Amino acid sequence: MKKKLFLGMISLLVTGGLLSACDNSGHQSSHNNSSKTAMTSQQTTHHRAAASSKRAPSSGKSTKPVSHHHRGILKKLIYYTNHEAAGPTGNYYWVAGKAHLTGFSHLKAGEYHFAADRQGRSATARAVLTYHEYASSRGSRQGDPLAPPAWPDNNPRVAITYHLTGRTYHGYLYNRSHSIGDSLLGSKSYTSQYNFTTGTRPQNVGADQDGGMRYAEETAEDYWEDHPDTHQTISYETTPLYKGSETIPRGSIVNLKSSDGTLNTEVVVINSVEGIRINYRTGSSNAKPIRTTPHPQRSYSSHPVHVTKTPSSTTQRTKSTTKDGKWTVAAAGMVFVSDSHKYYSRVTNPGNYQYMSQTQASASGATRAIRGNQYAQP
């Protein structure tokens, strides 16, 4: 009997070594609790930041059930990503049930924590969100995306046809994808590279611009819209899941729970692309790069997209941007469109926006930003 139990434990350990997930404490998921984790911690005061960086978040519960839960989801993510699939909703996410939150005992309203696992990959990101942060972030981007760990050297422009919508996206394969988004955490969402992962375009916004990570963000945004000026908070936690030592996650688990309990859900986001096979160790793929400009009515804008100028073209010259100090200014009738579907007349980092006519921007569903910041102006 003891021999069978011993052999069973060895089998479990060997099987468990094939898969890897960053667990809710920011450590690499394992039955060995002695592993060390590199962490980046940002708080609302320097004092709390220093204190938090000295200890791993504690849930007060055994991590074994959480590890088992993550492993079950990771198995599904590996299946969908290996099959280049958009998942059960066709929109690069599914709702897995109620939230599984841990590690929030040390965080207060407005505070946040980003972590890396022992391999240096982005791990669990946590924040206790407030309505004030949401209200302050509306209408404009609050910073510039940071390159996550192991950001691929090559990020080709590709064509992705979505089965859900029948539409084709033309743009960059990968986005610098927030774990906790700009619309929820504002400028604080840009304070660490560990709040970003290498996400495919559909992982970021889905097939219809409302899926993928956007679905989870919009779930929180909808709560704020239904509870304006509330003192309630949302505990928001994103955990990227990796297979073994791969550097790009197969997906992420996003847990959201409001302090009044009316919002309580877990969203799983799939990091894949229909029709494109990805190497999750290197970021390479079998995608065929595109170099032609797509028809505006048949494609979505990408992030980022660089403007190609052709001096010999009179039409292109009339639509070229101009410089005004640090600002890049759009030509008459042209605008810069952000990932949040807002458009601006001048920006400091044009590569982070899609440059198109205002008519095209409006037709794609984008609206003029009502206010700006140090990076973009209406």
C-alpha positions as CSV (number, residue, x, y, z in Angstrom):
1,M,0.0,0.0,0.0
2,K,2.8,2.4,0.9
3,K,4.7,1.5,-2.3
4,K,1.6,2.3,-4.4
5,L,1.1,5.6,-2.6
6,F,4.7,6.5,-3.1
7,L,4.6,5.7,-6.9
8,G,1.3,7.7,-7.2
9,M,3.0,10.8,-5.6
10,I,5.9,10.5,-8.1
11,S,3.5,10.2,-11.0
12,L,1.6,13.3,-9.8
13,L,4.8,15.3,-9.5
14,V,6.1,14.3,-12.9
15,T,2.8,15.2,-14.5
16,G,2.6,18.5,-12.7
17,G,6.0,19.5,-14.0
18,L,4.7,19.7,-17.5
19,L,2.5,22.7,-16.8
20,S,3.2,26.0,-15.1
21,A,1.0,28.7,-13.9
22,C,1.6,31.9,-11.9
23,D,-0.6,31.5,-8.9
24,N,-2.5,34.0,-6.8
25,S,0.4,34.8,-4.6
26,G,2.6,35.8,-7.5
27,H,4.7,32.7,-7.1
28,Q,5.1,30.0,-9.8
29,S,2.4,27.4,-9.1
30,S,4.0,24.4,-7.4
31,H,3.6,22.0,-4.5
32,N,7.0,23.3,-3.3
33,N,6.3,26.4,-1.2
34,S,10.0,27.2,-0.8
35,S,10.4,28.8,-4.3
36,K,11.3,32.5,-4.3
37,T,9.6,35.2,-6.3
38,A,10.8,38.4,-7.8
39,M,8.2,41.1,-7.1
40,T,7.5,44.7,-8.2
41,S,5.1,46.4,-5.8
42,Q,3.5,49.8,-6.3
43,Q,1.3,51.5,-3.6
44,T,-0.2,54.9,-3.0
45,T,2.6,55.7,-0.6
46,H,6.3,54.9,-0.6
47,H,6.0,53.5,2.9
48,R,3.4,50.9,1.9
49,A,5.3,50.1,-1.3
50,A,8.4,49.3,0.7
51,A,6.5,47.2,3.2
52,S,4.7,45.2,0.6
53,S,7.8,44.4,-1.4
54,K,9.2,42.6,1.7
55,R,6.4,40.0,1.9
56,A,4.3,37.9,-0.5
57,P,0.5,38.5,-0.4
58,S,-1.1,35.9,1.9
59,S,-4.6,34.6,1.4
60,G,-4.8,32.9,4.7
61,K,-5.8,29.7,2.8
62,S,-4.0,26.8,1.3
63,T,-2.9,27.4,-2.2
64,K,-3.5,23.8,-3.2
65,P,-7.1,24.2,-4.2
66,V,-6.2,27.4,-6.2
67,S,-3.4,25.5,-7.9
68,H,-5.8,22.7,-8.9
69,H,-8.3,25.2,-10.2
70,H,-5.6,26.9,-12.3
71,R,-4.4,23.7,-13.7
72,G,-7.8,22.7,-14.9
73,I,-8.2,26.0,-16.7
74,L,-4.7,25.9,-18.1
75,K,-5.5,22.5,-19.6
76,K,-8.4,24.1,-21.5
77,L,-6.3,27.0,-22.6
78,I,-3.6,24.7,-24.0
79,Y,-6.3,22.9,-26.0
80,Y,-7.7,26.1,-27.5
81,T,-4.3,27.7,-28.2
82,N,-3.0,24.5,-29.8
83,H,-6.0,24.4,-32.0
84,E,-5.8,28.2,-32.9
85,A,-9.3,28.6,-31.5
86,A,-11.3,31.5,-30.2
87,G,-12.9,29.4,-27.5
88,P,-16.5,28.5,-26.6
89,T,-17.8,32.1,-27.1
90,G,-15.9,32.7,-30.3
91,N,-14.7,35.9,-28.7
92,Y,-11.5,34.8,-27.0
93,Y,-12.9,34.5,-23.5
94,W,-15.4,32.5,-21.4
95,V,-17.0,33.0,-18.0
96,A,-15.9,30.3,-15.5
97,G,-18.1,31.1,-12.5
98,K,-17.6,33.0,-9.3
99,A,-14.4,34.8,-8.5
100,H,-11.5,33.0,-6.7
101,L,-9.7,35.9,-5.0
102,T,-6.6,35.6,-2.7
103,G,-3.9,37.9,-1.4
104,F,-6.0,41.1,-0.9
105,S,-5.7,41.3,2.9
106,H,-2.8,43.8,2.6
107,L,-4.4,46.0,0.0
108,K,-6.7,49.0,0.6
109,A,-8.9,51.0,-1.7
110,G,-6.7,52.6,-4.5
111,E,-3.7,50.3,-3.9
112,Y,-2.3,47.8,-6.3
113,H,0.5,45.2,-6.6
114,F,2.3,43.7,-9.6
115,A,4.5,40.7,-9.4
116,A,6.9,38.6,-11.4
117,D,7.4,34.9,-11.0
118,R,10.8,33.2,-10.5
119,Q,11.4,33.0,-14.2
120,G,10.9,36.8,-14.5
121,R,7.6,36.5,-16.3
122,S,4.6,38.7,-15.5
123,A,2.6,37.1,-12.7
124,T,-0.5,38.0,-10.7
125,A,-1.6,41.7,-10.8
126,R,-4.0,42.9,-8.1
127,A,-5.8,46.1,-7.4
128,V,-8.6,47.4,-5.2
129,L,-10.3,49.7,-7.7
130,T,-12.3,52.8,-6.9
131,Y,-15.0,54.7,-8.9
132,H,-12.7,57.8,-8.7
133,E,-10.0,56.0,-10.7
134,Y,-12.5,55.0,-13.3
135,A,-14.0,58.5,-13.6
136,S,-10.5,60.1,-13.8
137,S,-9.5,57.7,-16.7
138,R,-12.4,58.2,-19.0
139,G,-11.9,60.0,-22.3
140,S,-8.2,59.6,-22.8
141,R,-5.2,57.3,-22.5
142,Q,-3.3,57.8,-19.2
143,G,0.2,56.6,-20.4
144,D,2.2,54.6,-22.9
145,P,2.2,50.8,-22.8
146,L,5.3,49.1,-21.5
147,A,7.0,46.2,-23.2
148,P,6.3,43.1,-21.1
149,P,9.1,40.6,-20.2
150,A,10.2,38.6,-23.3
151,W,8.4,40.9,-25.7
152,P,9.0,39.4,-29.2
153,D,11.7,40.9,-31.4
154,N,9.4,40.5,-34.4
155,N,5.8,41.7,-34.4
156,P,4.5,41.3,-37.9
157,R,1.4,43.0,-39.4
158,V,-1.0,40.2,-40.2
159,A,-4.5,39.5,-41.4
160,I,-6.9,37.8,-39.0
161,T,-10.3,36.7,-40.1
162,Y,-12.8,36.3,-37.2
163,H,-15.4,33.5,-37.5
164,L,-17.6,35.3,-35.0
165,T,-18.0,38.5,-37.1
166,G,-16.8,37.5,-40.5
167,R,-14.6,40.6,-40.5
168,T,-10.8,40.7,-41.1
169,Y,-8.4,42.6,-39.0
170,H,-5.2,44.0,-40.5
171,G,-2.6,45.1,-38.0
172,Y,0.1,44.0,-35.6
173,L,-0.1,40.4,-34.3
174,Y,0.9,41.3,-30.7
175,N,-0.3,44.0,-28.3
176,R,1.3,45.1,-25.0
177,S,-1.7,43.8,-23.1
178,H,-2.6,45.3,-19.7
179,S,-3.4,42.8,-16.9
180,I,-5.3,45.7,-15.2
181,G,-6.4,48.2,-17.8
182,D,-5.9,51.9,-18.2
183,S,-9.7,52.5,-18.0
184,L,-9.8,51.0,-14.5
185,L,-6.5,51.9,-12.9
186,G,-5.4,55.0,-14.9
187,S,-1.8,56.1,-14.9
188,K,-1.0,53.6,-12.2
189,S,-1.5,50.8,-14.7
190,Y,1.7,52.0,-16.5
191,T,4.0,51.8,-13.4
192,S,5.4,48.3,-14.0
193,Q,6.2,46.0,-17.0
194,Y,4.7,43.2,-14.9
195,N,1.3,44.7,-15.5
196,F,1.7,43.8,-19.2
197,T,1.9,40.5,-21.1
198,T,2.5,39.7,-24.8
199,G,-1.1,39.3,-25.9
200,T,-2.4,38.6,-29.4
201,R,-4.7,41.3,-30.8
202,P,-7.8,39.2,-30.3
203,Q,-6.6,38.3,-26.7
204,N,-6.6,42.1,-26.1
205,V,-10.0,43.0,-27.6
206,G,-11.6,39.9,-28.9
207,A,-13.2,39.4,-32.3
208,D,-15.6,42.2,-32.0
209,Q,-13.6,44.7,-29.9
210,D,-15.7,43.7,-26.8
211,G,-14.1,40.3,-26.1
212,G,-10.8,39.1,-24.7
213,M,-9.4,41.2,-21.9
214,R,-11.9,44.0,-22.9
215,Y,-14.8,41.8,-21.8
216,A,-13.4,41.7,-18.3
217,E,-12.6,45.4,-18.2
218,E,-16.1,46.3,-19.5
219,T,-17.6,44.1,-16.8
220,A,-16.0,46.3,-14.2
221,E,-16.8,49.5,-16.2
222,D,-20.5,48.4,-16.3
223,Y,-20.5,48.1,-12.5
224,W,-19.2,51.6,-12.2
225,E,-21.8,52.9,-14.6
226,D,-24.5,51.3,-12.6
227,H,-23.1,52.7,-9.3
228,P,-21.9,56.2,-10.0
229,D,-19.9,58.0,-7.3
230,T,-20.1,54.9,-5.1
231,H,-17.8,54.2,-2.2
232,Q,-17.8,50.5,-3.0
233,T,-14.6,49.0,-4.4
234,I,-13.8,46.2,-6.9
235,S,-11.1,43.6,-6.1
236,Y,-9.6,42.9,-9.5
237,E,-7.0,40.2,-10.1
238,T,-5.4,38.9,-13.3
239,T,-3.2,35.8,-13.4
240,P,-1.4,34.9,-16.6
241,L,-1.1,31.1,-17.1
242,Y,1.9,29.6,-18.8
243,K,2.7,26.1,-20.1
244,G,6.0,25.0,-18.5
245,S,8.8,27.5,-19.1
246,E,7.1,29.2,-22.0
247,T,7.5,33.0,-22.0
248,I,4.2,33.9,-23.5
249,P,1.0,33.0,-21.5
250,R,-1.6,30.7,-23.0
251,G,-4.2,33.0,-21.5
252,S,-5.2,34.7,-18.2
253,I,-7.7,34.3,-15.4
254,V,-9.4,37.6,-14.4
255,N,-11.3,37.6,-11.1
256,L,-13.6,40.5,-10.2
257,K,-15.6,41.0,-7.0
258,S,-17.2,44.2,-5.7
259,S,-17.3,45.0,-2.0
260,D,-21.1,44.8,-2.0
261,G,-21.0,41.4,-3.7
262,T,-23.2,42.3,-6.6
263,L,-20.3,41.7,-9.0
264,N,-18.6,38.4,-8.5
265,T,-17.2,36.6,-11.6
266,E,-14.2,34.9,-13.1
267,V,-13.3,35.4,-16.7
268,V,-10.8,33.3,-18.6
269,V,-9.1,35.0,-21.6
270,I,-7.5,33.0,-24.4
271,N,-4.2,34.1,-26.0
272,S,-4.5,32.7,-29.4
273,V,-5.3,33.6,-33.0
274,E,-7.6,32.0,-35.5
275,G,-5.6,30.6,-38.3
276,I,-2.2,31.4,-36.9
277,R,0.1,29.0,-35.0
278,I,2.2,30.7,-32.3
279,N,5.4,29.5,-30.7
280,Y,4.8,30.5,-27.0
281,R,8.5,30.2,-26.2
282,T,9.8,32.7,-28.7
283,G,6.7,34.6,-30.0
284,S,7.4,33.5,-33.6
285,S,4.5,32.3,-35.7
286,N,3.5,30.9,-39.1
287,A,1.7,34.2,-40.0
288,K,2.3,35.7,-43.4
289,P,3.2,39.3,-42.9
290,I,1.1,41.8,-44.9
291,R,2.3,45.1,-46.4
292,T,-0.7,46.4,-48.2
293,T,-3.2,48.9,-46.7
294,P,-6.5,47.2,-46.1
295,H,-9.9,48.5,-47.3
296,P,-11.1,50.7,-44.4
297,Q,-14.6,49.1,-44.2
298,R,-13.2,45.6,-43.9
299,S,-10.7,45.9,-41.1
300,Y,-10.2,47.0,-37.6
301,S,-7.5,49.4,-36.5
302,S,-4.4,47.9,-34.8
303,H,-2.1,48.9,-32.0
304,P,0.4,50.2,-32.7
305,V,0.4,51.1,-36.4
306,H,3.0,53.2,-38.0
307,V,2.3,55.7,-40.8
308,T,4.0,55.1,-44.1
309,K,4.6,58.3,-46.0
310,T,5.2,58.4,-49.7
311,P,6.5,61.8,-50.8
312,S,5.9,61.2,-54.4
313,S,2.1,60.9,-53.8
314,T,0.2,64.2,-53.9
315,T,-2.7,62.6,-52.0
316,Q,-0.4,61.2,-49.3
317,R,1.4,64.6,-48.9
318,T,-1.9,66.4,-48.2
319,K,-2.7,63.8,-45.5
320,S,0.8,63.7,-43.9
321,T,1.3,64.7,-40.3
322,T,3.3,67.7,-39.2
323,K,5.4,68.4,-36.1
324,D,4.7,71.1,-33.5
325,G,7.4,70.7,-30.8
326,K,6.7,67.4,-29.1
327,W,3.4,67.0,-30.8
328,T,2.6,65.1,-34.0
329,V,-0.3,66.9,-35.6
330,A,-2.9,65.3,-37.9
331,A,-3.7,66.8,-41.3
332,A,-7.1,68.4,-41.9
333,G,-9.7,65.7,-41.9
334,M,-7.4,63.1,-40.4
335,V,-7.2,61.8,-36.8
336,F,-5.3,59.5,-34.5
337,V,-7.5,56.6,-33.2
338,S,-6.6,54.9,-29.9
339,D,-7.3,51.3,-28.7
340,S,-10.1,52.7,-26.6
341,H,-11.8,54.0,-29.8
342,K,-11.2,57.7,-29.1
343,Y,-9.6,59.9,-31.7
344,Y,-7.3,62.9,-31.4
345,S,-5.9,65.6,-33.5
346,R,-2.4,65.6,-32.0
347,V,-0.4,63.1,-30.1
348,T,3.2,62.6,-28.8
349,N,3.5,59.0,-29.8
350,P,1.8,58.5,-33.2
351,G,3.0,54.8,-33.4
352,N,0.5,54.0,-30.6
353,Y,-2.5,55.1,-32.7
354,Q,-4.1,54.3,-36.1
355,Y,-3.9,57.3,-38.5
356,M,-7.0,57.6,-40.6
357,S,-9.6,60.0,-41.9
358,Q,-12.2,61.3,-39.4
359,T,-14.9,59.8,-41.6
360,Q,-13.3,56.4,-41.4
361,A,-12.8,56.7,-37.7
362,S,-16.5,57.5,-37.1
363,A,-17.6,54.7,-39.4
364,S,-15.5,52.3,-37.3
365,G,-17.3,53.4,-34.1
366,A,-14.6,55.7,-32.7
367,T,-15.6,59.0,-31.1
368,R,-13.8,62.2,-30.5
369,A,-12.1,62.4,-27.1
370,I,-13.7,64.9,-24.8
371,R,-10.4,65.8,-23.1
372,G,-6.7,65.1,-23.4
373,N,-3.6,64.6,-21.4
374,Q,0.2,65.0,-21.9
375,Y,0.1,62.3,-24.6
376,A,-2.9,63.2,-26.7
377,Q,-5.2,66.2,-27.4
378,P,-8.6,66.3,-29.0
